[in-house]
Structures are given as structure tokens and as C-alpha cells.
Amino acid sequence: MTNRTLRIAVVGAGYWGPNLARNFSASPDWDLAAICDLDEDRARQVSDQVGHVPVVPSLTELLAADDLDAIAIATPAKTHFPIAMQALAAGKHVVVEKPLADSGSNGQAMVLEAAARGLILMADHTYCYTPAVLKIRDLIAEGELGDILFIDSVRINLGLIQPDVDVFWDLAPHDLSILDFVLPGGLHPTAVAAHGADPLGAGRSCIGYLALPLESGAIAHVHVNWLSPTKIRQMVIGGTKRTLVWDDLNPQQRLSVYDRGVDLGKQAAGRSDRRDATISYRLGDTWSPALPEREALSTMASEFASSIRTGQPSRTDGEAGRRVLAVLEAATRSLSQSGSAVPLGDKEREMEAAR
């Protein structure tokens, strides 16, 4: 398997499926073997765009193919679990678009099934494979920002109000997966507090705010919104040394690193109150790292192939997907409790121990 081209089928020809099909078709690591969708006309349209690969309406028939190595799932979230479990049972590696599953228990079952069968389960957390986010991860790992103090993330636009999920489950997986990817050790908040609003009467939150205290003492805040007339995709990560600003909609300068911040001087001898500390403001240079231009999905496809060939987990493996699900489920519980903070640390440790 190390030297040969791998064969994959894309399951789902709706919104995201065509993007996956295009990238797997163009990848030197992959041979796109089929498009699978109950809607044959829609599947055929995607097939025509990627070299007229076979259209297979039956998932059972698709998975029966001995020469198929993997599938990429791009179907509604509630179908991710049954499709992935059927594929894993058939001995196929699986990559799933966000979110990994529709519940934490289903996500955990997928992780355990893949591990038991020695197969790769990967979450298609696409933003984690963008040059900007890969650079952010490197800068944090190299200590360029120092210890992380806060993270503010905003993802708002005049978006499609989903019929089956709220704005948290629709948009926040992007931001949560990025946090999980760039923070050393992954995303492990001690609690989740969610506040949502439904001013349209749509029956689900269309505007949402997440507050995530982190084990390090830092705090992350995520704002998602379907109703904003302006589109903003921005993340600010503040550290003890520097602060980074990522503006995904600014192709000329996606990343800016500011050597500016607040320093707390040493406290006077015998005093324990930080209010007595000397505060100074650091005003230094600003610089913008150079970033290569490449499509994130192309990098994701290569990562999936590498994981299969080496047997090593991908950087956005099933566990990463499960950590995002844990936060989303806690957010749902918090909403039902009028925004009360839902502890996460103990539950996460129990799940880790169970594995």
C-alpha cells in the first residue's frame, strides 16, 4: 500500500461533496473511484466534473468493492454515524466532514470501531489544513506568542439557516476545530457556557456566543451568527509575548503578529495583591508571516493518504472530532440551562480513562 495509488469514493454529492471529489480526483495519492448518492442525477453532475467516474447509488454495493480503500463522507450530520460504521465494518478507511457525528456517544463509537479494526478515522476539519492555521500552530508551538492568555473568534455572515441544527452546530465546529488544532494538547476547556438567541422565531439559535475557560487559566470566546449583513472571519490569539490576528478574508495579509501587550511587573515585597503590581505597556513591531497559496482540501487529502500508509493518526483524527463534539454537546446543555456554565473537565477525563 505504501507505493500504490489509493482508491476512494465520495459519499454525498450535495454542498461539500463536489469539493472533496475535485480534490481527491486531482491528488497524486488518490484514484477517485466513484460518487455515491441516492440522487443519481446530482451524483452524475459531480461525476461529469471530475472525469466521468462511476456513479453508485447504493452504499452497500459501493462498500462491497474489494479494491476500494476508503470513503469520504459529505452527507447530513445525522447520517455520518451509520455510514461511517457501515464503512468501517467493511474494512474501509473513513474521512468525515464536520461535525464528526451528531452526538458525542456516536463519535466515540466511531473512534473505538476504527481503532478495533486498525483503520484510519479522520475528521475533515478543513480550516486546520489552510496555510494560515498551519502557521498559527507552528508559531504557538515555537513559543512565539508565549503563554496563551485569551482567544477571541468571530464567524458571522448572512448565512443559510439550517433546518436541523442551530448556529452552534453549523458554524462553531470550524472555530472549535481550529482551537483544538493550534493549542498544545488540544482543546480541553474546564467548562462551556453558551448563550443563544432566536430573534426570527426559527426554532433554534441563529446567534450564539460560547465562553470556554481553559485549563491553563486562559479563556476562549467564540461568536457565531447567521444574521449579520457583513461577513467576518477573524481570530485574535493573545499571548504573554505577542498577539496574533488572523483575518481570513484579507488575502493580502491574513496573519499579523503584534509585539504589543500589557506587562505586569514584579509585586512589591510582602504584597500578594496583583493590584499593587506595576503595569506597563509594550509597544513593539508588527509583522506578517509569508504564507504559501494552496488549497486546504488538497493538503487534507494528502494527510489522509499518509495516515493510511503509515498507520499513524492524522492531525485531525477521530479524537479531535470527538473533542469538538464534547464542546458542542456541552453548549447544548448550557443553552437548556439558560447559559449556565457546564463543567467539562471531569467528563473528558472519564472518557479518556475509558479509552
Protein Blocks (a to p, Z undefined) as FASTA:
>chain_A
ZZmccddddehjblmmmmmmmmmmmpmkbccfbdcdfblmlmmmmmmmnopaacdfblkl
mmmpmkbmbdcddddfklmmmmmmmmmmnopacdddddfblcfklmmmmmmmmmmnopac
ddddfklmgfklmmmmmmmmnomnopafbdcddddddddddfkbcfklmmmmmmmmmmmm
mpghiaadfbdcdddddfkonopafbdcdddddfkopacdddddfkbfbdcdddddddfk
bccdddfklmklmbacddbddddddddehiabfklpccddddddddddddddddfklmmm
mmmmmmmmnopacfbdfklmmmmmmmmmmmmmmmmnnopacdfklmmmmmmmmZZ
